[in-house]
Amino acid sequence: MERLLVFHLILLVVVGEVTKICAEDLLINLSKLEMFVDELPDMPKLNGFDVVNGAFMPKNLTIGMYNKKWKFHRDIPPTPVFAFGTSEDTATVPGPTIEARHGIATYVTWHNQLPSKHILPWDPTIPTAMPKTGVPTVVHLHGGIEEPESDGNANAWFTAGFKERGPTWSKKTYLYRNNQQPGNLWYHDHAIGLTRENLLAGLLGTYIIRHPVVEAPLKLPYLDEFDRTLVVFDRSFSVDGSIYMNSTGNNPSIHPQWQPEYFGDAIIVNGRAWPKMTVRRRRYRFRIINASNARFFRFFFTNGLQFIHVASDSAYLREPVMTNETLLAPSEIADVVVDFSKSTSDFAILANDAAYPYPSGDPVNEANGKVMKFMIKKDREVDTWRVPERLIEYPSADPSSAVLTRYIVMYEYASDIDEPTHLLLNGKPFEAPATETPKVGTSEIWDVINLTEDNHPLHIHLGLFVVLDQTELVDVEEFKACMLKMNDAIKCQIEKYARGKKVEVVAQEKGWKNAYPIIPGYATKILVRFSYVHSNESYPFDATVEPGYLYHCHILDHEDNDMIRPLKLTK
């Protein structure tokens, strides 16, 4: 089959008809693939600590990035990927789950073992790393509250063997102190201009900080077969099994490859397309990470089972929240308990109905509307786990504690054919000097104003935040015209326009967050804290040194095309 396709392409080139090829003709027809045939994998686990004579001690890990082949589905040919692991043989997509312990440091040396050429298209016309040889990577611990040198700055990239290094590269081994609140994090590539490709290729994995002293009394499912991580993302595949990414941009005369959003129709969970899992009639805990480039998921169970939310992103909620559905933007994490003893049937399908792009794009189809299937055993069991009425209460987000208010404005720019060309925060490119310079140990109000038609998940490195208010902008085109001319929310009288209807923050999103979707045409007010939220203490490291931190949209195609800005803390 593969030889025939290659021969056909050669013939088309010879006769000058290559432009007639439809990309869809080279894609696997997902409607012909059987769903729920592969078992849900449980990713390999790496302890981020050692135990010596009964004492917990820091640990050194070495994790490589390898080019190998991976089976996403029984009937899809092996797929070339970039994978994390302690060796090429053990590397997986997603990578191994790192189990860290609160207060015990984990050292990780991230080794780039990738080839000289990328497996996906590479657009040199957007701000991007451009080494002479090799695929550049750098790892960011998403949700980590760590020193700047270990944060994975976009310009701290490096190639295989550290042969070439970006302008802010400073060290081979990253230090994660794990002093923050217990919760769910994930690690992924963050190389400037290549984040979307490197994650599509497979460079992502889970990182959990556990605090048994604090968490054990909750009696939630914990550290056993009933405590599972689900890393969910979307992909499309060519007939040879390779990951499909459009090689032609929406503005090919400006950007030969860049597209505003990547969407794939196959929904992948823990490295398998539409997997299945056998469960017992009792409570399970699922730490669900949306690791897609651009796809939002609105999850629900087809048999009416509910989600009991116990944490959001990297922090516990004050009390559990029960919902029939849950919306997750790219990079958001929902920590939920599902009680399968409540099911009236012997199976449950986890489904999705979020439009793409969200919220006003295309409706889901059969392929991307299904996520995975749970087969539920018939016999009921005694369940030793529970969901308490109260979880963990952190110091409240007090707006009066904010030392100042900043305005963060989201812009999208289009070509003469009305196709997006790039996106900016506050009208400034990534390389412009930092304008957000908060003081260590303080809190700030950020009014985030979305002047685009897309919902943008805002991610802030280091600082956690609470969403205070979401207010619709009235006469938004008039305000937008002023902002495009003056780029100053105060001079454009933001208070005159931010007076429309208000949208209540859903209960499960009211806690401390590190990513949150900003509604188009709204001003979203958040309180950002630059200290530990569980203790109000300042950091045990110097957060003011180079290369600083970042904040950006977590739709990776937007982030790569300049919707990212430096964040520099001061003393």
N, C-alpha and C positions, 0 to 999 in steps of 0.2 A: 504493500500500500504506500509506504513512505517513498520507495523508489519511483513509483508511478507518478506521485505528486511532484517530485523533483524533476522528472523528465518532462512533465506537462509544463512546469514553470519555465524550463529551458526553452521549450518550443515557443512559448508565448513571448519570451524575450527576443528570440530570433526573428519573429514576425512582427515585432513592435506592438504587441497587444497586451503587454503586462498590465497596463492601466485598466484593463477590463476585468481583472481578477477581483472578485468580491471576497473581502476578508472572511465573510461568513462561510464561504465554501471551504475554508481551511480549518474551521472550528469543529470540535466534536459536538455532535447533536446531543445535547444533554437530555432531551426528552426521551431518548432511546436508552439511557442508562437506568438501571434499576436502583431505586433508593433503598437505604436501610439494609445493605448487604454486608457492610464492613463493621466490625466491632469498634466501639469508641476506645482509642488508645488512652492509657494513663502515662503521661510523659515521664521520662526518667527523672529521678530526684537527686539533687546534690545538697548535702548539708553545708551550710555556710559557716559552720563552727566545728571545733573539735571538742572531745570530752577527754580530759586527762585527770586520772585519779578522782573521778566524780565531779571535776570542775569544768565549766564551759570556757573554752579558750578560742581566740581568733583563729581563723583558718585562711590558708592561701589556696585559691582555685586557679587553674589554668583552663580557659575555655576557648576553643578555636572556632573559626568560621571556615567551612569547607564547601567545595563544589562537589555535589554528588547527585544521585538520583533517588527519588522518593515516590512511593505509591500513594496517590491521593484517593484512588478508587480501584476496586477489583478489576474493572474493565477499561481503565485509562492506562495507556502505556506509561512506564516509569518516566517521571518528570525531572529534568535537570533543575536543581535548586541550590541555594546557598543555605547552609544549615549550621546551627550552633551545636557543639558537643565537646567532650573531653578527648575525642578522637574522631577520625573520619567515619569509622565503623559505627560508633555510637551516636553520631550527630543526628538530630531529629528536627522536624518542622511541626509544631514549634520546638524550640530548644528545651533543654532540661529545666525543670522547676528548681530554683534555688530556694532552699528552706533556711532562712536566717532567724536568729534569735535576738530579741530586743536587748540592746546594750552590749552585744558581743560583735566585734568587728569582723567583716568579711573582706578579704583582699582578692581581687580578681584581675588576672592578667588576660586581656582579650587579645588573642592571636589571630591575625588576618592570614589565612591560608588560601585566599581566593586567587583565581587566575588573572591573566593580564587583560582579558576581555570580559565585559559583562554579558550575561545571558539574556538581557532585555535591552530595548532601545535606550539610547542616551542622548539627551538634547543639550548641546553645548551653548545654546542661546539664552538659557535661563541662568541665574546665578548658581554656579555649580563648581564643585571640585574638579580640577583638570590636571591630574598627575600625568606624567609622561608614559608610565606603564603601570598596570595594576588597577584593581577595583578598590577605591577608597572606602573605608568604613570607620565609624566611631560609635561606641555604645552609650546610650543614655538610659539610666534607670528611671523610668517614668513614675513619678510620685515620690522619688527619693529626696530626702532632705540631707544633702551631702555637700562637701567642699566643692568650689568651682572647678578645681583641677580634675575632679572625678565625675563631673556632671555630664560629660559627653558633649561639649560644645561643638556646634556644627562645623567649625573650622579647625577642630582638633583631630581631623581625620588622618588615617595612615594606610599605607598599602602593605602588601605582604612583606614580612620580615622587617617592618618599620623602615623600609627603604626610602619611601617618600612620606613626608609629613606635612600636615596643614599648618597655617601660620600661628594657630593657638595651641598646637600640640605641646605637651609638657612632660608626660610620664607614661610609662608602659603599664604599670599596675595601679588599678583604681582602688581606693579605700572607701568602703561603705561602713560607716560606724553603727548604723541600725539603732540610733538613739530615739527615733521618732515613735509615734503611736503604732501599735500593731495593726497590720492591714495588708491589703493586696496591692502589689506593684507589678510592673512588667518592664522588661528590658528590650530595647530594639535599636536598630541602626538610626543614626541621626546625621549622616554626612550631608553637607550643604548641597542642595540640588539633586540629591540621589536618594533621599529617604524613601520616596514612593517606590523606586525600583528595588532598593535593597530589602524593603519589607515585603514587597510582592514576591521577591525571590526566596524569602523565608527567614530573614534575620530578625527573629522575635522570640521571646520566651517569658516565662512567669517567675516572679520573685515574691515570696511571702515572708513578712516579718511577723513572727509569733512571740507572744508574751504569756506563757502558761500561767503565771501568777495572776494576771489580770483576766485572762480568757477562760481558764478552767472553771471558775465559779459560774459562768454563764450556762454551762451544760449544753452548749450548741454542739452539733456534730463537729468533731475536731480530730485531725490527724489519723484518720482511719479510712476504711473503704466508703464511708458515708460522707466524706469531705472531699469533693472533687473540683478541679479547675476545668472550665470549659473555655477554650480560646477559639473565638468564632471570627471567620473572615470569609471573603468571597473571591473566587478566581474563575477565569475562563481558560480553556485549554485548546491548543491546536491538535489536529488529528495525530500528530506524532507524540503527543503527551506533553509538549512544552507549554509553559505558561504563556497565554496569549495577552499581549499588550499592544494596542494600536501603535503602529510605527509612523503614522501620519498625524500631524497636529491639526487642531481645529482652525488654526491660522498658519498654514504651512509656509507661507511667504515670510512669516515673522518667527514662528517657532516650528521647526520641521517635525517635531515629535510631540511636544507637550499638549496634553488634553486637560480640560478643567477638572474632570473627575474620572476615576477608574471604577468601573463596575463589572463584576463577573457574575455569571448566573449560577455557578456551582457554589453551594454554601459548605464551607469546610469547618469542622469542629475537631480540634486536637489533631489536625493533619489528615483527616478523612472526610470525604464528601458524604454528607447526609448519613452519619453513622447510626448505629443502634447500641443500646445499652440495656442489659437486664438488671432490674432493680427489685428490691424486696418491699413489702407493704409497710413502710416506715419512713421516717424523715431522712432526707438527704440534704446536704449543703452543697450548693454550686456557686463557685466564684467565677462569674461570667465576664469575660473580657471581650469587648468589641475591638478586634485588631485589624479591621478593614481600613483600606485607604480612604474611602469616602462614603461607604454605605452605612446608613442608620438601620438599626433593627428595632422593630416593635414586636417583642416576643409575647406569645400567648400559647396556652395549651388548648388543643382542639377538643379535649374532653372536659374542660372547665376547671382543671386544677389551678390553684392560685400560687402566687409567689409571696413569701414572707421575707421582706427585706430586712437584713440585719446590719448591713454596712453599704457604703457607697464610695467608690474609688478606694482610697487608702485609709478610711476612717470609719469606725463604728457609728451607727446611729444611736440616738438617745433611747429610743424605744422601737420595737419592730413595727413595720408597716406592711399591711396585706393588700395586694393588688391582683387584678385579673390579667393585667398586661404590664410590660415594662419597656420603656423606650431607652435605647442606649445609642449615644452618638459615638463616632470613632474615638477610641482611647478611653471611653468610660468603662467603669467596672461596677457590676451589680453583684452583691454578695447576698444570696437568697437561700432560704430553706423551702423545700417542696415536700409536702407530706403525701406520699403515694398511697397511704392507707385510706385516703379520702376518695380515691378513684373508684368509680362505679364500673370501669371497664378494665380489661387486661392489658391495655396499651395506652400510651399517650404520645401524641406527636407535638413536639415543640415547633411552632410555626412563627412566621414573620409576615407582617402586612405593611411595613413602612415603605412609602413611595421613595423613588430614587431618581434624581437628587431629592433630598428631604427638605421641605415638606410638600413641594408642589410638582414633583416629577412624575415619572411613569409608575403605574401600579405594578405590584409584584406579579410574577408569573408562576407557573407550577414549580419550576426549578428553584427560584430564589424565595419562594413563599414557604418552603419546607426547610427545617433545620436539622432535626434528628428525631429518632423514635426511641421511646422507653417501653420495653416489655416488662410488665408488672406481674410478679409471681402471685399466685392465688392465695396462699396462706398468710394470714395476718401474724405479726410477731410482736413480742414485747419490745417496746422502744425505750432504750435507756437515755436517749437524747431528748432535749426539749428546747423550746424557745421561751426565754424569760420575758416577763412584762417590761422589765427595764434592762437596757444593755449597758453602754458606757456613756457617761455624761462628761463632756469636755467643757472647759470654760466657754461661756457664751460669746457670740460675736457682737460686741457693743459698738454701734456706729459712732458713739460719742468719743471712742478712743482713737478714732482716725486722726492723724496729724495733718492730712491734706486730702484734696480730691483731685484725681486726674481724669482726663477724658481720653478714651481709647476708641478711635474711629476706624471702622472697617470699610474699605473701598474696593470696588472692582472696576477695571478699565476694559474697554472693548475696542475692537478694530472698526474699520469702515463697514465691514459686513456684519457688525453687531455680534461678534464672537469675542469672548473674554481673551485678553492678552496677558494680563497679570493682575495681582491683587496686592494691596498694601495695607499696613496698619499705620494710622496717623499720617498717611500720605508719604511715608518715608521708606526707602529700601533698607534691606538688612544691613548693608555696609555703612549706612549713615550713623554718626555717633549716637550713643545711647541718650535718650531723653527721659527714660523712666529710671530714676536713681533713688529708690527708697532707702531709708535709714534702717540699719539692722535693729531688730527688736521693736519696731513700730508697726502700726496698722495704717492702711490707707483705704479710701474709697476710690474705686475705679468705676466710672460711668462708661460702659462699653456700648457704643452706638453702631448699629449694623445698618449701613446704607446700601447693602446688596440684596439680591433676591434669594440668597442661600442662607441656610442655617449653619453657622460656623462654630464648631466646638473650640472654645478658647482654652488653651493649656498654659499654665504659668509654672515655670520651673522654680523650685525651692518653696515658694509661698503657697499656703493653702488659703482657700477663700470660702465665704458663705454668700449665697445669692440673697440679696435683700429685697429687690423690687424689679419688676419687668413692666415697662410702660410703653405703650404704642406711641409712635411719632405721628402727629397730624400734619397735613400739608407737607408730606415727606419730600416730594419733588422740589418744592420751594426751598426747604432746608438743605436738601442735597446740592442744589445749584449754588447756594451760598457757601457750603462747605468745600465744594470743588474749586471755588474761586478763592476762598480765604483760609480754608483748613484750620479753622479756629472755632470750636464749639461755643465758647463764651461770646465772641464777637458776633456769631451767627444766632445768638439768643436761643440757646438750646431749651431754656425753660419755657419759651413761647411754643415750642413744638412737642416737647415731651409731656403731654397732658391728655393723651388718649386713654383708651381702656387699659386696665391692668390685667396681667395674667398671673395667677397664683402659682408659686413654685410648688410642684408636687411634693408630697410629704417625704418620699424617699430620697429627694434631692435637697432637702433643707439642711443637711449636715455640712461638715467640712469637705470641700471638693478640691481636686486639682485640675479638672476639666469640666466644662459646662457648655451646652449648645446655646449660642446667642441668637435669638429669634430675629429674622429679617424685618426691618422697619420698626425695631424697638430699641429703646435705651434700657440696658440691663445694669442695675447697680449692684456691685459686689463689694464686700469688705475683705481685703487681702491682709493676711498676717505674716510678718517676716520674723517669726519666732516659733518655737514648738507649740502646737495648739493644745497638747495634752498637759503641758506644765507651765506655759507662758514663759519658759526660760529661753534665753538666747542660745546661739549655737556654740558648740565647743570647738569650732574651727573659724578661720577668718573668711567670712563670706564676701569680703570686699576685694579680694585679689583677682587678678586676671585668671581665666578669660571671662569671668562673670557668668551670667545666666541668660536665659532666653524666655520669651513668651511668643506664642504663635497659634495660628489656626491648626487644628489637628486633622483637617482634611489634607492629606499629605501632598496631593497635587497642588493645593493652594500654598501650603507651607514652602514647597520647593520653588514655586514661582513668586516668592518674595513676601508672602504673608507671615513674616517672622521678623522679630526685632530683638536687639540686645537688651538685657536687664542688668544694670550695674548697681550693686548695693554700696552704701556709704556708711561711714562710722558716725 
